[in-house]
Amino acid sequence: MKAGNYYGGRDFRVEDVADPLPAAGEILIRVAAAGICGSDLHEYRNEYPAQTGRPPRIMGHELAGVVAGSGAGAGDGLKIGQRVAINPLVGCGICERCRSGMSYLCSKGQTVGIHRPGGFAEYTTVIRENCYPLPDTVSDDAGATLDVYACALHGLTRLPVKPGDSVAVIGSGAMALAFAELSALSGAGSLFLIGRSKAAVERVASLVDAVPLSASDQDPVQAIRALTSGKGVDIVYECVGGTSQTLALAMDIACQGGSIGVEGVHIYPQSINTVNALLRQLTITWFYSHGRRGERMEYEIALDLISQGKIRPDRMVTHHFPLDQISPAFSAAADHAATGSIKVIVNP
């Protein structure tokens, strides 16, 4: 089969690799759609420790596809040709963290596209429990956005929006859009979107009726203060990470007693004013991936919200590329200010 092997940096090569064979408990998936995640772009920009020199791997942890086969004991409840989305998190299932719904903290956990082959290939294998059947009303592309929405749901599980709360989202990518959508759905009284690129932040803000604030032409701290009668906002969701000092920005725009949720992966240490945080009694909550909310997986809840039309991934997906164009796909995703991309989908 064909696969987009990743060699590090910006080096993707579409190569012939052996067809995967599903082991016991695994499902063979013919990949239909695989999204490029912001964490993928951190590697692409060499913001993570270098992949160069390691064996190539097949990235792509946001994926949906069609059941093409099964290993021993894995075929129950799924039919050949059935469309499914894939939860990329594989916990051990038996440790205390897994049993309490926090499989993202499992010390033996694996992630599709990192520890296991991912979706930037014609076929891949996944464990049966991570396959979620897609209703006819949910497209393959929408299925590939489920991981994004599940991560945002996890953020709102740990730091909920109450009706009437003022909310600011820092970022103008797919994750920022997901947090903004879910904040609006939760009853946010006012919603602000902060980004560097004026065009990008205005584009995403228009999809969720948020007030766009571009750091390229105004001071977002002063702007937020002016728009909130000097108070600041109740909740800030930081969805950028990378190399910017966005944690300090989040603290500056939060109100006294306000809360900050950090979803972005920061590559460099953040410089913050701890006295500022202390005297204003700010709360900072960290998010990572997704798990279980009550008795249900957040991934499954996200699927329900999409199937019910309460969130709209069609607004998130802006670009499509075939597998043999995976390098241009990453280029388009990385330069979203110029290309207008929010979520780029590779369709093998």
C-alpha positions in Angstrom: 0.0 0.0 0.0 1.0 3.7 -0.2 1.8 5.6 3.0 3.1 9.1 3.8 6.2 8.2 5.7 7.4 11.0 8.0 11.2 11.3 8.3 11.3 14.5 10.4 11.1 18.2 9.8 9.3 18.9 6.6 10.3 15.6 5.1 7.3 13.4 4.0 7.7 10.7 1.4 4.9 8.8 -0.1 6.3 5.2 -0.3 5.2 1.7 -0.8 5.0 -0.2 2.5 3.8 -3.6 3.5 0.0 -4.0 3.9 -0.9 -4.0 7.6 -2.4 -7.2 9.1 -4.8 -6.9 12.0 -3.7 -8.8 15.1 -6.1 -10.4 17.5 -8.6 -7.7 18.7 -7.7 -5.3 15.9 -9.7 -4.0 13.0 -8.2 -3.3 9.5 -9.3 0.2 8.3 -9.3 1.5 4.8 -8.6 5.2 5.6 -11.0 7.7 4.1 -10.0 10.9 5.8 -7.2 11.9 8.1 -6.8 15.4 9.6 -3.6 17.4 10.2 -3.4 18.4 13.8 -1.7 21.3 15.4 0.6 18.9 17.3 1.6 17.4 13.9 2.6 20.9 12.8 4.8 21.4 15.9 6.9 18.5 14.6 6.7 19.8 11.1 8.1 23.1 12.2 10.9 21.4 14.2 9.4 22.7 17.5 9.6 19.3 19.1 12.8 17.2 19.6 13.9 16.2 16.2 12.4 13.2 14.5 15.3 13.1 12.1 17.5 10.0 12.3 14.7 7.8 13.8 12.8 5.2 11.7 10.1 6.8 9.6 6.6 6.6 10.9 3.1 7.0 9.6 1.5 10.0 11.4 -2.2 10.9 11.5 -4.2 10.5 14.7 -7.4 12.2 13.5 -9.0 9.7 11.2 -12.1 7.9 9.9 -12.4 5.1 7.4 -14.1 1.9 6.4 -13.8 -1.5 8.0 -11.8 -3.8 5.7 -11.1 -6.8 7.8 -10.6 -8.0 11.4 -8.2 -10.0 13.5 -9.3 -12.9 15.8 -12.1 -11.9 18.2 -12.5 -8.4 16.8 -15.3 -8.7 14.2 -18.3 -8.7 16.6 -20.6 -5.8 15.9 -18.8 -4.4 12.9 -19.3 -5.3 9.3 -17.0 -5.1 6.3 -17.7 -1.8 4.6 -19.0 -0.1 7.8 -17.8 3.5 8.2 -16.1 4.3 11.5 -14.2 7.0 13.3 -11.1 6.1 15.3 -10.4 7.2 18.9 -6.6 7.5 18.7 -5.9 6.9 22.4 -5.0 3.4 23.5 -4.7 2.9 27.2 -3.8 -0.3 29.0 -7.4 -0.5 30.3 -6.4 -1.9 33.7 -4.4 0.7 35.6 -6.0 3.1 38.0 -6.0 6.0 35.5 -7.7 4.0 32.8 -10.3 2.7 35.2 -11.1 6.2 36.4 -11.6 7.5 32.8 -8.2 9.2 32.5 -6.6 6.9 29.9 -4.7 9.9 28.6 -2.6 9.6 31.7 -1.9 5.9 31.4 1.8 5.2 31.8 1.6 2.5 29.2 -0.7 4.4 26.8 -0.2 4.6 23.1 -1.5 7.0 20.5 -2.3 6.2 16.9 0.0 8.1 14.6 2.8 8.3 17.3 3.3 4.9 18.8 1.2 3.0 16.3 0.8 3.6 12.5 -1.7 6.4 11.8 -4.0 7.6 9.1 -1.7 9.1 6.5 -1.8 5.8 4.6 -4.3 3.7 2.6 -4.8 1.3 5.4 -4.1 1.0 9.1 -5.0 -1.2 12.0 -6.7 -0.2 15.3 -8.1 -2.0 18.3 -11.7 -2.8 18.1 -12.8 -0.8 21.2 -11.5 2.4 19.5 -13.8 2.1 16.5 -17.0 4.2 16.6 -19.6 3.6 13.9 -20.5 6.7 12.0 -24.2 7.5 11.3 -25.1 8.2 7.6 -25.5 11.9 8.6 -21.9 12.2 9.7 -19.4 12.5 6.9 -15.9 10.9 6.8 -14.4 14.4 7.1 -16.5 15.1 10.1 -15.4 11.8 11.7 -11.8 13.0 11.3 -12.5 16.1 13.4 -13.9 14.1 16.3 -10.5 14.1 18.1 -10.4 17.9 18.0 -13.9 18.2 19.4 -13.2 15.5 22.1 -10.2 17.5 23.2 -12.3 20.7 23.5 -15.0 18.8 25.3 -12.3 17.6 27.8 -11.3 21.2 28.3 -14.9 22.2 29.1 -15.2 19.2 31.4 -12.3 20.4 33.5 -13.1 24.1 33.1 -16.8 24.4 32.3 -18.5 27.5 30.9 -21.5 28.6 32.8 -24.4 30.5 31.1 -23.6 34.1 30.9 -19.8 33.7 31.3 -17.5 35.9 29.2 -15.0 33.8 27.3 -11.9 34.6 25.4 -10.2 32.0 23.1 -6.6 32.6 22.2 -5.9 31.1 18.7 -7.4 31.0 15.3 -7.0 27.3 14.3 -9.2 24.2 14.5 -8.8 23.8 18.3 -9.7 27.4 18.9 -12.8 27.1 16.7 -13.8 23.9 18.6 -13.5 25.7 22.0 -15.4 28.7 20.7 -18.2 26.5 19.3 -18.6 24.5 22.6 -18.4 27.7 24.7 -21.2 29.2 22.7 -23.2 26.0 23.0 -22.6 26.1 26.8 -24.2 29.5 27.0 -21.3 32.0 27.0 -22.7 35.5 27.3 -19.9 37.0 25.3 -17.2 35.4 23.2 -13.9 36.8 22.0 -11.3 35.3 19.7 -7.7 36.5 19.8 -5.1 35.8 17.1 -2.0 37.3 15.4 -3.3 37.2 11.8 -6.2 39.7 11.3 -7.5 37.7 8.3 -7.3 34.3 10.2 -8.9 35.5 13.4 -11.7 37.3 11.5 -12.4 34.2 9.4 -12.8 31.9 12.4 -14.6 34.4 14.6 -17.2 34.9 11.9 -18.1 31.2 12.1 -19.1 31.4 15.8 -20.3 35.0 16.2 -17.3 35.9 18.3 -15.6 39.3 18.5 -12.3 39.1 16.6 -9.2 40.7 18.1 -6.0 40.7 16.1 -2.8 41.2 17.9 -1.2 42.5 14.7 -3.2 45.8 14.8 -4.2 46.3 18.5 -3.3 45.4 22.0 -5.6 42.5 22.9 -5.3 43.3 26.6 -6.5 46.9 26.2 -9.2 45.8 23.8 -10.6 43.2 26.2 -10.6 45.7 29.0 -12.4 48.2 26.9 -15.0 45.6 25.8 -15.6 44.4 29.3 -15.8 47.7 31.1 -12.4 47.1 32.6 -13.2 43.8 34.1 -11.6 41.2 31.9 -13.2 37.9 31.0 -14.3 35.1 33.3 -12.6 32.3 31.3 -9.7 32.2 28.9 -8.9 29.2 26.8 -5.4 29.2 25.4 -5.3 27.1 22.2 -2.0 28.1 20.6 1.1 26.9 22.5 4.2 26.8 20.4 6.7 29.5 20.9 4.6 32.5 22.0 4.1 33.8 25.6 0.4 33.3 25.5 0.0 32.2 29.1 1.0 35.6 30.2 -1.5 37.1 27.8 -4.2 34.8 29.1 -3.5 36.0 32.7 -3.6 39.6 31.7 -7.1 39.4 30.1 -8.7 37.3 32.8 -10.8 39.0 35.4 -10.1 39.0 39.1 -10.9 35.4 40.3 -10.9 34.4 36.6 -10.0 31.0 35.2 -7.5 30.0 32.5 -7.5 26.7 30.6 -4.4 25.7 28.7 -4.8 23.4 25.7 -1.8 24.6 23.7 1.5 22.8 23.8 4.2 25.3 24.7 7.6 24.5 23.3 9.5 27.0 25.4 9.1 27.9 29.1 6.5 30.5 29.8 7.3 33.7 31.8 4.5 34.7 34.1 3.9 37.2 36.9 3.1 35.0 39.9 2.3 38.0 42.1 -0.3 39.1 39.6 -1.8 35.6 39.7 -1.7 35.5 43.5 -3.2 38.8 44.2 -6.0 38.3 41.6 -6.5 34.7 42.6 -6.4 33.3 39.1 -7.0 29.6 38.5 -5.0 27.8 35.8 -6.1 24.4 34.6 -4.2 22.3 32.1 -5.9 20.0 29.5 -4.5 17.1 27.6 -6.3 15.0 25.1 -9.7 13.4 26.2 -11.1 10.6 28.3 -14.4 9.9 30.0 -17.1 12.3 31.2 -19.3 10.5 33.7 -20.0 7.1 32.1 -19.4 8.1 28.5 -16.2 8.8 26.5 -15.8 12.4 25.5 -15.1 11.1 22.0 -18.5 9.5 21.9 -20.2 12.7 23.3 -18.5 14.7 20.5 -19.9 12.2 17.9 -23.4 12.7 19.4 -23.1 16.5 19.2 -22.1 16.3 15.5 -24.8 13.8 14.6 -27.4 16.1 16.4 -26.2 19.1 14.4 -25.2 21.0 17.6 -21.7 21.5 16.4 -20.7 21.8 12.7 -17.4 20.4 11.6 -18.2 21.3 8.0 -17.2 24.9 9.0 -13.9 23.6 10.3 -12.8 21.6 7.2 -11.4 24.0 4.6 -8.9 22.0 2.5 -8.6 18.5 1.0 -5.5 16.8 -0.4 -4.9 13.3 -1.8 -2.2 11.2 -0.1 0.4 11.8 -2.8 0.1 15.5 -2.0 0.8 15.2 1.7 3.7 17.6 1.6 1.6 20.4 0.1 -1.2 19.5 2.6 1.2 20.2 5.5 2.4 23.4 3.9 -1.2 24.6 3.5 -1.9 23.7 7.1 1.2 25.4 8.5 0.7 28.7 6.7 -3.0 29.1 7.5 -2.7 32.9 7.6 -1.9 32.8 3.8 -3.9 29.8 2.7 -7.1 30.4 4.8 -6.9 26.8 6.2 -8.5 25.8 9.5 -8.6 22.0 9.2 -6.7 20.3 6.4 -7.9 16.8 5.5 -5.8 14.1 3.7 -8.0 11.7 1.8 -5.9 8.5 1.0 
